[in-house]
Amino acid sequence: MNDHYFTSKPSAASKPVEFQAELRGRTYVFQTDTGVFSKGELDMGSRILIETMSLRRGDRVLDLGCGYGPLGLVAADLVGPLGKVYMVDVNERAGELARENMAKNGITNAQIFVGNGIQALPPGLRFDAVLSNPPIRAGKAVFYPLLSEAYHILKPGGCLWVVIRTKQGAKSLQAYLEELAGSCQTMAKKAGFRVLKCCKQLHT
């Protein structure tokens, strides 16, 4: 049986695969492997989130559950050299792949951390945006707290962007985020997925 991708040390034998993807006007090269999410191609949820997310030059961004890195690496290009992207994943193999893909694509304004959510990051960081294609199969008891913790380290006015398959609990996740943030918008509906966005109040 293959490892679940939400594990720190995948035991499946390494079988690297490389592919290209056209994203936000640039062609990226990604190396993936067994034991990580969506081996062999860019998953549709990540693609839709990449197409939808709105970032500004100079933003500080967190890619929560980065996998082999597509969200974070595209974000690094979007925020430009004055911006910074922090990428974190519990999966050590995914972290190694994200570092390789960062180098393959000439990204210099991103940093990868391996560990469980924001606990893996240096203390005191605050973000303009958090991006997540969360580990749905790990269950709500795992990924809801991860998203809540990430929301709380947003700057005032900062936004959490999450993609989820509609049939895998999009409505309940939206209700949870509305309770957390006061409001939550559906920014895109496509191919059975929804992109949700909730922002921290400016006065908090």
Contacts in CASP RR format, 6 or more apart in sequence:
PFRMAT RR
TARGET T0000
AUTHOR 0000-0000-0000
METHOD contacts of the structure
MODEL  1
MNDHYFTSKPSAASKPVEFQAELRGRTYVFQTDTGVFSKGELDMGSRILI
ETMSLRRGDRVLDLGCGYGPLGLVAADLVGPLGKVYMVDVNERAGELARE
NMAKNGITNAQIFVGNGIQALPPGLRFDAVLSNPPIRAGKAVFYPLLSEA
YHILKPGGCLWVVIRTKQGAKSLQAYLEELAGSCQTMAKKAGFRVLKCCK
QLHT
2 12 0 8 1.000
2 34 0 8 1.000
2 35 0 8 1.000
3 10 0 8 1.000
3 11 0 8 1.000
3 12 0 8 1.000
3 34 0 8 1.000
3 35 0 8 1.000
4 137 0 8 1.000
4 138 0 8 1.000
5 35 0 8 1.000
5 36 0 8 1.000
5 37 0 8 1.000
5 67 0 8 1.000
5 91 0 8 1.000
5 94 0 8 1.000
5 135 0 8 1.000
6 90 0 8 1.000
6 91 0 8 1.000
6 135 0 8 1.000
6 137 0 8 1.000
6 138 0 8 1.000
6 142 0 8 1.000
7 35 0 8 1.000
7 90 0 8 1.000
7 91 0 8 1.000
8 90 0 8 1.000
8 91 0 8 1.000
8 92 0 8 1.000
8 114 0 8 1.000
8 115 0 8 1.000
9 92 0 8 1.000
9 93 0 8 1.000
10 34 0 8 1.000
10 35 0 8 1.000
10 36 0 8 1.000
10 91 0 8 1.000
10 92 0 8 1.000
10 93 0 8 1.000
12 34 0 8 1.000
12 35 0 8 1.000
13 34 0 8 1.000
14 33 0 8 1.000
14 34 0 8 1.000
14 93 0 8 1.000
15 33 0 8 1.000
15 34 0 8 1.000
16 31 0 8 1.000
16 32 0 8 1.000
16 33 0 8 1.000
17 31 0 8 1.000
17 32 0 8 1.000
17 33 0 8 1.000
17 39 0 8 1.000
17 40 0 8 1.000
18 29 0 8 1.000
18 30 0 8 1.000
18 31 0 8 1.000
18 32 0 8 1.000
19 29 0 8 1.000
19 30 0 8 1.000
19 32 0 8 1.000
19 40 0 8 1.000
19 41 0 8 1.000
19 42 0 8 1.000
20 27 0 8 1.000
20 28 0 8 1.000
20 29 0 8 1.000
20 30 0 8 1.000
21 27 0 8 1.000
21 28 0 8 1.000
21 30 0 8 1.000
21 41 0 8 1.000
21 42 0 8 1.000
21 47 0 8 1.000
21 70 0 8 1.000
22 28 0 8 1.000
23 42 0 8 1.000
23 47 0 8 1.000
23 50 0 8 1.000
23 51 0 8 1.000
23 70 0 8 1.000
23 74 0 8 1.000
24 50 0 8 1.000
24 51 0 8 1.000
24 74 0 8 1.000
24 77 0 8 1.000
24 78 0 8 1.000
26 74 0 8 1.000
26 77 0 8 1.000
28 70 0 8 1.000
28 73 0 8 1.000
28 74 0 8 1.000
28 101 0 8 1.000
28 105 0 8 1.000
29 101 0 8 1.000
29 104 0 8 1.000
29 105 0 8 1.000
30 42 0 8 1.000
30 68 0 8 1.000
30 69 0 8 1.000
30 70 0 8 1.000
30 101 0 8 1.000
30 104 0 8 1.000
31 68 0 8 1.000
31 97 0 8 1.000
31 100 0 8 1.000
31 101 0 8 1.000
31 104 0 8 1.000
32 38 0 8 1.000
32 39 0 8 1.000
32 40 0 8 1.000
32 68 0 8 1.000
32 97 0 8 1.000
33 39 0 8 1.000
33 68 0 8 1.000
33 93 0 8 1.000
33 97 0 8 1.000
35 91 0 8 1.000
35 93 0 8 1.000
36 67 0 8 1.000
36 68 0 8 1.000
36 91 0 8 1.000
36 93 0 8 1.000
36 94 0 8 1.000
36 97 0 8 1.000
37 43 0 8 1.000
37 67 0 8 1.000
37 68 0 8 1.000
37 94 0 8 1.000
37 133 0 8 1.000
37 135 0 8 1.000
38 46 0 8 1.000
42 70 0 8 1.000
43 133 0 8 1.000
44 191 0 8 1.000
44 193 0 8 1.000
45 133 0 8 1.000
45 163 0 8 1.000
45 165 0 8 1.000
45 191 0 8 1.000
45 193 0 8 1.000
46 70 0 8 1.000
46 71 0 8 1.000
46 133 0 8 1.000
46 163 0 8 1.000
48 163 0 8 1.000
48 188 0 8 1.000
48 190 0 8 1.000
48 191 0 8 1.000
48 193 0 8 1.000
48 195 0 8 1.000
49 71 0 8 1.000
49 131 0 8 1.000
49 133 0 8 1.000
49 161 0 8 1.000
49 162 0 8 1.000
49 163 0 8 1.000
49 195 0 8 1.000
50 70 0 8 1.000
50 71 0 8 1.000
50 74 0 8 1.000
51 188 0 8 1.000
52 161 0 8 1.000
52 163 0 8 1.000
52 187 0 8 1.000
52 188 0 8 1.000
52 195 0 8 1.000
53 71 0 8 1.000
53 75 0 8 1.000
53 78 0 8 1.000
53 129 0 8 1.000
53 131 0 8 1.000
53 161 0 8 1.000
53 195 0 8 1.000
55 61 0 8 1.000
55 75 0 8 1.000
55 78 0 8 1.000
55 79 0 8 1.000
55 128 0 8 1.000
55 129 0 8 1.000
56 79 0 8 1.000
56 128 0 8 1.000
57 78 0 8 1.000
57 79 0 8 1.000
57 80 0 8 1.000
57 82 0 8 1.000
57 83 0 8 1.000
58 79 0 8 1.000
58 80 0 8 1.000
58 82 0 8 1.000
58 83 0 8 1.000
58 84 0 8 1.000
58 128 0 8 1.000
59 79 0 8 1.000
59 83 0 8 1.000
59 128 0 8 1.000
59 129 0 8 1.000
60 79 0 8 1.000
60 83 0 8 1.000
60 84 0 8 1.000
60 85 0 8 1.000
60 86 0 8 1.000
60 125 0 8 1.000
60 126 0 8 1.000
60 127 0 8 1.000
60 128 0 8 1.000
61 72 0 8 1.000
61 75 0 8 1.000
61 76 0 8 1.000
61 79 0 8 1.000
61 83 0 8 1.000
61 84 0 8 1.000
61 85 0 8 1.000
61 86 0 8 1.000
61 127 0 8 1.000
61 128 0 8 1.000
61 129 0 8 1.000
61 130 0 8 1.000
61 131 0 8 1.000
62 85 0 8 1.000
62 86 0 8 1.000
62 87 0 8 1.000
62 88 0 8 1.000
62 118 0 8 1.000
62 121 0 8 1.000
62 125 0 8 1.000
62 127 0 8 1.000
62 129 0 8 1.000
62 130 0 8 1.000
62 131 0 8 1.000
62 150 0 8 1.000
62 153 0 8 1.000
63 69 0 8 1.000
63 71 0 8 1.000
63 72 0 8 1.000
63 75 0 8 1.000
63 85 0 8 1.000
63 86 0 8 1.000
63 87 0 8 1.000
63 88 0 8 1.000
63 131 0 8 1.000
63 132 0 8 1.000
64 88 0 8 1.000
64 117 0 8 1.000
64 118 0 8 1.000
64 130 0 8 1.000
64 131 0 8 1.000
64 132 0 8 1.000
64 134 0 8 1.000
64 146 0 8 1.000
64 147 0 8 1.000
64 150 0 8 1.000
65 87 0 8 1.000
65 88 0 8 1.000
65 89 0 8 1.000
65 90 0 8 1.000
65 94 0 8 1.000
65 117 0 8 1.000
65 132 0 8 1.000
65 133 0 8 1.000
65 134 0 8 1.000
65 135 0 8 1.000
66 72 0 8 1.000
66 87 0 8 1.000
66 88 0 8 1.000
66 89 0 8 1.000
66 94 0 8 1.000
66 95 0 8 1.000
66 98 0 8 1.000
66 112 0 8 1.000
67 89 0 8 1.000
67 91 0 8 1.000
67 94 0 8 1.000
67 95 0 8 1.000
67 97 0 8 1.000
67 98 0 8 1.000
68 94 0 8 1.000
68 95 0 8 1.000
68 97 0 8 1.000
68 98 0 8 1.000
68 101 0 8 1.000
69 87 0 8 1.000
69 94 0 8 1.000
69 97 0 8 1.000
69 98 0 8 1.000
69 101 0 8 1.000
69 102 0 8 1.000
71 131 0 8 1.000
71 133 0 8 1.000
72 85 0 8 1.000
72 87 0 8 1.000
72 110 0 8 1.000
72 131 0 8 1.000
73 85 0 8 1.000
73 98 0 8 1.000
73 101 0 8 1.000
73 102 0 8 1.000
73 105 0 8 1.000
73 107 0 8 1.000
73 110 0 8 1.000
75 85 0 8 1.000
75 110 0 8 1.000
75 129 0 8 1.000
75 131 0 8 1.000
76 83 0 8 1.000
76 85 0 8 1.000
76 102 0 8 1.000
76 107 0 8 1.000
76 109 0 8 1.000
76 110 0 8 1.000
77 107 0 8 1.000
79 85 0 8 1.000
79 109 0 8 1.000
80 109 0 8 1.000
81 108 0 8 1.000
81 109 0 8 1.000
83 109 0 8 1.000
84 109 0 8 1.000
84 110 0 8 1.000
84 111 0 8 1.000
85 109 0 8 1.000
85 110 0 8 1.000
85 111 0 8 1.000
86 110 0 8 1.000
86 111 0 8 1.000
86 113 0 8 1.000
86 121 0 8 1.000
86 125 0 8 1.000
86 127 0 8 1.000
87 95 0 8 1.000
87 98 0 8 1.000
87 110 0 8 1.000
87 111 0 8 1.000
87 112 0 8 1.000
87 113 0 8 1.000
88 112 0 8 1.000
88 113 0 8 1.000
88 114 0 8 1.000
88 115 0 8 1.000
88 117 0 8 1.000
88 118 0 8 1.000
88 120 0 8 1.000
88 121 0 8 1.000
89 95 0 8 1.000
89 98 0 8 1.000
89 112 0 8 1.000
89 114 0 8 1.000
89 115 0 8 1.000
90 114 0 8 1.000
90 115 0 8 1.000
90 116 0 8 1.000
90 117 0 8 1.000
91 114 0 8 1.000
92 114 0 8 1.000
95 112 0 8 1.000
95 114 0 8 1.000
98 112 0 8 1.000
99 112 0 8 1.000
102 110 0 8 1.000
102 112 0 8 1.000
113 120 0 8 1.000
113 121 0 8 1.000
114 120 0 8 1.000
116 146 0 8 1.000
117 146 0 8 1.000
117 149 0 8 1.000
117 150 0 8 1.000
118 146 0 8 1.000
118 149 0 8 1.000
118 150 0 8 1.000
118 153 0 8 1.000
124 153 0 8 1.000
125 153 0 8 1.000
126 153 0 8 1.000
126 154 0 8 1.000
126 155 0 8 1.000
127 150 0 8 1.000
127 153 0 8 1.000
127 154 0 8 1.000
127 155 0 8 1.000
127 158 0 8 1.000
128 154 0 8 1.000
128 155 0 8 1.000
128 157 0 8 1.000
128 158 0 8 1.000
128 159 0 8 1.000
129 154 0 8 1.000
129 158 0 8 1.000
129 159 0 8 1.000
129 160 0 8 1.000
129 161 0 8 1.000
130 150 0 8 1.000
130 151 0 8 1.000
130 153 0 8 1.000
130 154 0 8 1.000
130 159 0 8 1.000
130 160 0 8 1.000
130 161 0 8 1.000
131 161 0 8 1.000
132 146 0 8 1.000
132 147 0 8 1.000
132 150 0 8 1.000
132 160 0 8 1.000
132 161 0 8 1.000
132 162 0 8 1.000
132 163 0 8 1.000
133 162 0 8 1.000
133 163 0 8 1.000
134 143 0 8 1.000
134 146 0 8 1.000
134 147 0 8 1.000
134 162 0 8 1.000
134 164 0 8 1.000
135 142 0 8 1.000
135 143 0 8 1.000
136 143 0 8 1.000
136 164 0 8 1.000
136 165 0 8 1.000
136 168 0 8 1.000
136 169 0 8 1.000
140 172 0 8 1.000
144 173 0 8 1.000
144 176 0 8 1.000
147 160 0 8 1.000
147 162 0 8 1.000
147 177 0 8 1.000
147 180 0 8 1.000
148 180 0 8 1.000
150 160 0 8 1.000
151 160 0 8 1.000
151 177 0 8 1.000
151 180 0 8 1.000
151 181 0 8 1.000
151 198 0 8 1.000
151 200 0 8 1.000
154 160 0 8 1.000
154 199 0 8 1.000
154 200 0 8 1.000
155 200 0 8 1.000
156 200 0 8 1.000
156 201 0 8 1.000
156 202 0 8 1.000
156 203 0 8 1.000
156 204 0 8 1.000
157 199 0 8 1.000
157 200 0 8 1.000
157 201 0 8 1.000
157 202 0 8 1.000
158 199 0 8 1.000
158 200 0 8 1.000
159 197 0 8 1.000
159 198 0 8 1.000
159 199 0 8 1.000
159 200 0 8 1.000
160 177 0 8 1.000
160 181 0 8 1.000
160 197 0 8 1.000
160 198 0 8 1.000
160 199 0 8 1.000
161 187 0 8 1.000
161 195 0 8 1.000
161 196 0 8 1.000
161 197 0 8 1.000
162 173 0 8 1.000
162 177 0 8 1.000
162 195 0 8 1.000
162 196 0 8 1.000
162 197 0 8 1.000
163 193 0 8 1.000
163 194 0 8 1.000
163 195 0 8 1.000
163 196 0 8 1.000
164 170 0 8 1.000
164 173 0 8 1.000
164 193 0 8 1.000
164 194 0 8 1.000
164 196 0 8 1.000
165 192 0 8 1.000
165 193 0 8 1.000
165 194 0 8 1.000
166 189 0 8 1.000
166 192 0 8 1.000
166 193 0 8 1.000
166 194 0 8 1.000
167 192 0 8 1.000
170 193 0 8 1.000
170 194 0 8 1.000
170 196 0 8 1.000
173 196 0 8 1.000
174 184 0 8 1.000
174 186 0 8 1.000
174 194 0 8 1.000
174 196 0 8 1.000
177 184 0 8 1.000
177 196 0 8 1.000
177 198 0 8 1.000
178 184 0 8 1.000
178 198 0 8 1.000
180 198 0 8 1.000
181 198 0 8 1.000
181 199 0 8 1.000
181 200 0 8 1.000
181 201 0 8 1.000
182 198 0 8 1.000
182 201 0 8 1.000
183 198 0 8 1.000
183 199 0 8 1.000
184 196 0 8 1.000
184 197 0 8 1.000
184 198 0 8 1.000
185 196 0 8 1.000
185 197 0 8 1.000
185 198 0 8 1.000
186 194 0 8 1.000
186 195 0 8 1.000
186 196 0 8 1.000
187 195 0 8 1.000
187 196 0 8 1.000
187 197 0 8 1.000
188 194 0 8 1.000
188 195 0 8 1.000
END
